[in-house]
Structure formats: C-alpha cells, structure tokens
C-alpha cells in the first residue's frame, strides 16, 4: 500500500493489494496442502482440514475479486461513461 501519494489510497492501490493478497493466500494454500492431514495412527487432523477449507475459500474469493476488478477497472475509473 502506498500512502505517500497526494491522492491517497486509490483504485490502483486496491487492485495491487488484492493481487498481493491472492498471491499470499495461494502460496499459503500450497504450504498447507503439503502438511500431514492424517497422523501416523491414521487419525484425520480436523483442525488442519478446517484451516485448508477456509484458506481455499479465501483464496478463491480473492482471485475472483481480483479478476472482477481487472475486468471492470475501465468502468470503475469512469462510472458515467463506458466509452472513455
């Protein structure tokens, strides 16, 4: 996030932050999926299952938000007219 600009926090900052969040969640998801979901006795780690599920949801939502923002940035910059 850039705060030294005279315009403050703008759409470019939002887009950048969402992209970084998507990358962070994707990498975290990869790390979690490499963990042992079943212990040596064959018992499932339910807490890790929940963490993985929540990360999966967060990652998918951040990627969808990133994609939708990219697709609509032109309109968001000029809500009054789509021809700019």
C-alpha positions in Angstrom: 0.0 0.0 0.0 1.3 3.4 -1.0 0.5 6.3 1.3 2.9 9.0 0.1 0.8 9.9 -2.9 -1.2 13.1 -2.8 -4.3 11.3 -3.9 -4.2 8.9 -1.0 -5.4 5.3 -1.4 -6.9 4.8 -4.9 -8.2 2.0 -7.2 -4.6 1.1 -8.3 -3.7 0.6 -4.6 -6.8 -1.6 -4.1 -6.0 -3.6 -7.2 -2.4 -4.1 -6.1 -3.4 -5.1 -2.6 -5.9 -7.6 -3.8 -3.3 -9.1 -6.2 -0.8 -9.4 -3.4 -3.5 -11.0 -1.1 -4.3 -13.5 -3.8 -0.6 -14.5 -4.1 -0.2 -14.7 -0.4 -3.3 -16.9 0.0 -2.3 -19.1 -2.9 1.2 -19.7 -1.5 -0.2 -20.4 2.0 -2.6 -22.8 0.5 0.2 -24.7 -1.2 2.1 -24.9 2.1 -0.9 -26.2 4.0 -1.7 -28.8 1.4 1.8 -30.2 1.8 1.2 -30.8 5.5 0.1 -34.2 7.0 -3.7 -34.3 7.2 -3.5 -37.8 8.7 -1.2 -38.7 11.6 0.8 -41.9 12.0 -2.2 -43.7 13.6 -4.5 -42.8 10.7 -6.4 -40.1 12.6 -7.5 -37.1 10.5 -6.4 -33.7 11.6 -9.7 -31.9 11.6 -8.3 -28.5 12.6 -5.9 -28.7 9.6 -8.9 -29.7 7.4 -10.8 -26.6 8.5 -7.8 -24.3 8.0 -7.3 -25.7 4.5 -11.0 -25.2 3.7 -11.0 -21.6 5.0 -7.9 -20.8 3.0 -9.3 -22.4 -0.1 -12.4 -20.2 0.2 -10.4 -17.0 0.9 -8.0 -17.7 -2.0 -10.9 -18.3 -4.4 -12.7 -15.2 -3.3 -9.6 -13.0 -3.6 -8.9 -14.4 -7.0 -12.4 -13.8 -8.1 -12.3 -10.2 -6.7 -9.0 -9.6 -8.5 -10.4 -10.9 -11.8 -13.7 -8.9 -11.5 -11.7 -5.7 -10.6 -9.5 -6.2 -13.6 -12.5 -6.8 -15.9 -14.3 -3.7 -14.6 -11.4 -1.2 -14.0 -12.2 0.9 -17.0 -15.8 1.4 -15.8 -14.8 2.0 -12.2 -12.4 4.8 -13.3 -15.2 6.5 -15.3 -18.6 5.3 -14.0 -20.5 8.0 -16.0 -19.4 6.7 -19.4 -18.1 3.4 -20.7 -16.6 4.9 -23.9 -13.6 6.5 -22.2 
